[in-house]
Amino acid sequence: MEATAGAPNGPPAANPPTESWPFTVTRHTPTIGAEIGDIDLRERLDDATCLALRRALLKYKVLFFRDQDITPAQHVAIARRFGELEVHPAFPHHPDHPELVILGRGESKGGRENLYHSDVSWREIPSMGSMLRCIQCPEVGGDTMWINMVAAYENLPDDVKTLIADLTAAHEFLPLFGIAVPEEQHDEMRKRFPPAIHPVVRTHPETGEKVLYVNEAFTTHLANFGHKTVGRYRIGFDFKLAEMDLLQYLFRQAQAPEYQVRLKWRPNTVAFWDNRSCQHYAIQDYFPAVRQMMRATIIGDRPV
């Protein structure tokens, strides 16, 4: 049974439609996020339940599961029901499951994930989704926010939509992850992961929604801004400032609380989100408390 329903990017409808789910669904905000209940991720889910979870993911962008005491093997197994899993080149991995990255912060080292981003957008074929499980978290602090980038695009002024309709942007690995990779390996990593050029506005392959697809963690510049704005600016100085101003304006759309949902973690909470349609931000307010997480990331498709 669904607690509330209505337009995914606006207030609940006067007569909200109903949808049948094989689990309970409780929305967290009018725009994004829902908690899934009456489901046990330790068990192998049947195809109908997995299909329903995928439908819920498309509708709510991020799903939350509480009290899921799953093993690393079970974590990999449930994530793999939604697609092939990647092995991250920079994060430490679980010793028995390289598909699981270990995100551990606290005591001696604070986190650096407090940037709005979509996981691995620097790949030529970025992520479809991520499934993150809390192992240990502070009593207070260490929340994560997710942002509906479909709503962020839909609410842009029409002139901005026209301006960015055919723009592309470069997404790069090293600006953020260079600090995690020894400097002598940077040239190798540049060859392995050259800048990926993606549309600024991508079309979601399953819903057809338009998505604002730039993020402050990995997007470095607009790749074809000059070609698309010939004659619009007097001199190179104006052109470059206009490109930087536009990109910063697009980055700031993720900061609007109206597009966001915030999760307070508890041990054995699992969050499953669609990297194609949302960004997230891990709040680094808990140092030196300990926060230990494991994440599986599902390979997606080439943005178009």
N, C-alpha and C positions, 0 to 999 in steps of 0.2 A: 504494500500500500504506500502511495506517495503522500508525504505530508502536505506539500503545496505544489502547485504546478501552474504554468502559464508561459508567457513569452520569455525565452531564455535570456534575453538582453533587456528586459524591462520589468515593470511591476506585474504582479499576478493578474491574470485576466479575470473579468467579472464572473464568467462561468468557465473555470479552467478545465481543459480536457483531461481525461484520465488515461492512464496507460497501465497495462498489467505487467508486473515484474515478478519473477520468481524469488524475490528478496524484498526487503523494505528499503525505501528511498526517502531520505529526509534532506531537503534542500538547505544549504547554509546561507546563501544570499540570493536575491532575485537574478543575479547575473552569472554566477559561477559557483560550482562546488556542491557536492551532495555526499552524505554519509550513507553507506550501504550496510544494512543489518541482516540478521538471519542467514548468514553465509559463513562457511568454514573453509578457509583457504588451505587447510591441511589436507583436505580431501580432493580427489581428482574431480573437477567439475565436469558435468556433461556438456555436450556441444550447445544445447539450448541455453544453458545458464551462461556459458562464455559469450554466446551471441548477444544475450541480453545485457551483459556487462559492457560489451563493446558499444551497444546502442546507448546505454547510460553514459558511457565515456564521451561519446560524440555529443550528447545533449548537454551534459553538465561540465565538460572539459577536465574536471579533476574529481576523483572518487576517493573517499576516506573509509577505511575499514579499521575498526577497533578490536582489540583483544585477539589478535591473530598470532599465536605463539607457533610460528612456522620455523622449520629448519632451513638452513641455506639451500639444501637440495630442493625442498618444497617451494622456496622462493623462486629458484630458477625454473622449476617445472611450471608454476602458474604463469610466470611472465612469458615463458616460451609458448604458451597457448595462444598468444597474440602476435607471434612473429619470431623471426630469428633474432638472437641476442648478439650485441656487440661486445668486444673486449676493448676497454679504454686504454689508450697508450700512455697515459700519464698517472692516473690514480693507482694506488695499491689495490691488489685483488685478494679475494679470499683464496687461501692456499689450495683448496679442493675445487673451487668453482671460479675460474677466471672471468666468467661473465658477471660476477658480483664485484662491484667496487666497494671498498671500505672507506667511509668518510668519517674519520675520527678527529675531533677537535677538543681542546681543553687542556688543563694542567700546565703545559709548557708552550703551547702554540695555539693562537687564535685562528679563526677561520677567515677565508677570503672570498666566500661565496655570496657576499652581500652586494651583488649586482643583479639587475634584472636581466634574465637570459632564458634562452631556450636551449636545452641540452644538445651539445655537439652540432650546433648549426654550422660549425666550421667544416663539417664533412660535406663532400660532394653529394652524398645521400645521407641526410641527417636522420635524426631519431623520429620514430613514430610516437613512442611513449616511454615513460620511465615509471618504475615501480620501486618506491623507497620505503624501507622498513626501519622503524626506530628500535634500536637495541637498548640504548641507555640515553637518558636526557635529563637536563636540569629540572628541579622542581618548578622553577619559573625561568622564562627566557628560552631562546632557541627556536622560536616559532618559524614557520615558513608561510609565505604568501604566494598565491597564484593569481594570474591576471588573464582575463579573457581578452585576447587580442583580436577576436572577431568583433566584439563590441567596441574596442578601441578604434578599429577601422571604420565601422559603421557610423560612428559619431564624429568623424572628421568632417570639416567643412568641405563642400563640394569642390571648391577651387583647389584645395589640397589633394583631394582624390584625383582630380584631373592631372595635376602636376606629377603625382607619383605613379600614375597608372602604368607607365612603361619603364620605370626606373629599375635598375638592378643595383645590388650592393655586394661588397666583398665581406666575407666572414673568414676570420683567421684564427688559427690555433695558438700561435706563439705569444701574441700580446698578453694573454692571460696565463697560459700554461707554461710559458718560457721559464718562469721562476721554479717550476716543479721539475724541469728537465735540465740536466747539466749543460752549461753553456757550450761545451765542446760538441754537444749533440744537436745544437740548434740548426746547423746547415742540413743535417740528415732529416730532421723533422720538417724543415721547410720543403724538402723534396718529397717526403712522404705525404705531407698535408699542405699542398699549395693553397692559396686563397680560393675559397669556393664562391662562385658568383651565383646569387639567388635573386629572384624577383623581390622587390620591396613589398609588393602585394602578391601573396601567393593564393592559389585556389585550393581549398581543402579537398583532397582527392575523394573523400567519402561523402561529405555533406554539400560540396559545391560552394561553401561560404568563402567570402573574401577575408583574408587574414593579413594584418599588418605584421610583416616578418623581418623586422630589424631589431637588434638588441644591443645594449651598451657593453656587454661582455665581449662579444665576438665580432660585431659589425664595425669595420674600420673606416669605410668610406663608400660613397655612392659611385659605382663603377662607370656609369655612362651619363652622369649628370651633364657634362659638357655637351655631348652629342644631342641630348634632348632639350637643351636650353640655348641653342645657338641663336645669337641676336638678342637675347633677353638681357644681357649684362654688358656694360661698357668695356670693362677691362678685366684682366685675370684676377685682380684683387677682389673686385665685386663678385666674380664668379665663385671663387674659392670660399669667401665668407658666406655666400648664399648657400653653397653646398653644406658647409658645416652647420649653419643655422637650421637648415631644413632637417638634417640628420638629428641634431639635438632636440628639435621640436618633436620629431617622431619618437625618439627615445622616451621623452617625457610623458607620452601617452600612457605608458605602463604604470606610471606613478599615481594615476587617478584612483582614489579609493572606491569609486563607483564600479570599477571593473574588477575588483579584488575580493579574494576570500583569504582568511587567515586561520591557520590550524595551530592549536596548542598540542604538541606531541605528548604522548604517553608511551611507555615501553609496549612493544607489540602493536603499535599503530602502523598501518600501511597506507600510503598515498599512491594512487595510480593516476597519472595525468597524460594528456595529449600534448606532446611538444609541438605539434603542427599548429595548434590553435591557441596555446597559452604560453606565457612566460612564468617564471617563479623567482623568488628572492628569499634566500636563507638569512634570517636576522641574526647578526653576530653580537648579541647583547649578554652572553652568558659566561664569557671568559673570566676566571679560569675553571669554571665548572666543566664537566665532561659531557660530551654529546657524541654518541656512536651510532652510525647509520650504515645500512647496506643498500645498494641500488643495483637493479638490473635495468638495462636500457635496450629497448626494442628497436631494431633497424626499420627505417621507414621507406620513403620514396623520394625521388628527385623533385624539389619544389618547382611548380610551374604556375 
